[in-house]
Amino acid sequence: MIADGEPVKISVCHCRACQRRTGSAFGVAVFFQADQIETSGASSTYVRSGDSGRSIEFRFCPACGSAVFWMPEFRKGLVAVALGCFADPSSLAPTQSVHEESRLEWVSFDFA
């Protein structure tokens, strides 16, 4: 996968579905416009309903099972790429935190 240009936003999600999907306290989505993303190779698909009631289509690696990117129906034209998929994610700081009601109390962020 190649992402060209700056992301639209970088979102930390504390929803229970992201906690289960990542096996962690939260998920991090780096959102790009769909035309900024180029994919190649095989991927498998999993579709589920999000908290909004709309579908989210996840694409994951069929070899290792890692979620690589996803397209939330409620964010038409945007593709979310998993932070861990970037060669150097150190410069990709979150710009927002969502589903705070599910945030584990020991998790905190300082957004500039």
C-alpha distance (Angstrom), angle and dihedral (degrees) to the residues before:
residue distance angle dihedral
M1 . . .
I2 3.79 . .
A3 3.80 123.4 .
D4 3.80 113.8 -162.6
G5 3.79 120.5 -157.6
E6 3.77 133.8 -6.1
P7 3.79 121.5 -31.6
V8 3.80 120.0 -108.0
K9 3.81 90.4 -132.3
I10 3.78 141.1 -27.0
S11 3.76 114.2 -131.4
V12 3.79 131.4 -165.6
C13 3.81 108.7 -154.0
H14 3.80 120.9 -159.4
C15 3.83 97.3 -178.3
R16 3.79 116.1 132.2
A17 3.83 91.1 -116.9
C18 3.83 91.2 58.3
Q19 3.79 90.5 45.1
R20 3.81 89.6 54.3
R21 3.83 94.0 41.1
T22 3.80 93.6 52.8
G23 3.79 98.4 32.7
S24 3.79 86.0 -130.6
A25 3.80 141.7 91.3
F26 3.82 93.5 -85.1
G27 3.79 145.4 -10.5
V28 3.80 126.9 -117.1
A29 3.81 120.1 -144.6
V30 3.80 121.9 -169.1
F31 3.82 104.1 -157.6
F32 3.80 122.5 -149.2
Q33 3.78 133.2 171.3
A34 3.82 107.5 -97.0
D35 3.81 91.3 -115.1
Q36 3.83 89.7 58.7
I37 3.82 91.5 62.8
E38 3.80 128.5 79.8
T39 3.78 118.7 -174.6
S40 3.78 131.4 -168.4
G41 3.77 136.7 173.5
A42 3.76 130.9 35.2
S43 3.77 124.4 -41.7
S44 3.77 134.9 174.2
T45 3.80 123.5 -136.9
Y46 3.78 133.1 -133.3
V47 3.82 121.7 178.2
R48 3.80 124.0 -164.7
S49 3.79 137.7 161.6
G50 3.78 116.1 -99.1
D51 3.79 127.4 -145.0
S52 3.81 86.9 -89.9
G53 3.81 89.7 62.3
R54 3.79 89.9 -116.1
S55 3.78 124.2 112.6
I56 3.80 128.0 -96.4
E57 3.80 117.4 -158.2
F58 3.79 112.0 -151.5
R59 3.79 123.3 -163.5
F60 3.76 116.6 -159.0
C61 3.79 139.1 175.8
P62 3.81 109.6 -90.8
A63 3.82 90.3 -151.7
C64 3.83 101.4 52.4
G65 3.83 103.5 11.5
S66 3.82 95.9 -124.8
A67 3.80 115.7 151.2
V68 3.80 104.6 -120.5
F69 3.81 104.5 174.8
W70 3.79 141.3 -14.1
M71 3.78 140.9 -164.8
P72 3.81 116.7 -141.4
E73 3.81 111.0 -153.6
F74 3.82 90.2 -140.6
R75 3.82 90.5 59.0
K76 3.81 99.1 56.0
G77 3.79 113.3 -165.6
L78 3.81 94.5 17.1
V79 3.79 128.7 107.2
A80 3.80 121.4 -161.0
V81 3.80 116.0 -145.9
A82 3.79 120.3 -162.3
L83 3.81 110.4 -110.6
G84 3.81 91.3 -132.6
C85 3.81 91.0 62.6
F86 3.80 93.5 70.7
A87 3.81 118.9 96.0
D88 3.82 89.6 -134.6
P89 3.80 112.8 16.8
S90 3.83 93.4 168.8
S91 3.82 93.6 102.1
L92 3.81 94.5 47.7
A93 3.80 102.8 91.0
P94 3.82 119.8 176.8
T95 3.79 117.4 -101.8
Q96 3.81 97.2 -168.5
S97 3.79 142.9 17.6
V98 3.81 120.2 -144.9
H99 3.82 136.1 -170.1
E100 3.77 90.5 29.8
E101 3.82 89.8 169.1
S102 3.83 87.8 73.9
R103 3.81 95.7 41.9
L104 3.76 112.5 125.5
E105 3.80 107.2 -117.1
W106 3.80 93.9 -123.1
V107 3.83 92.0 58.6
S108 3.80 115.6 91.4
F109 3.79 135.4 165.8
D110 3.77 132.3 -165.4
F111 3.79 107.0 -148.5
A112 3.78 113.2 -163.0
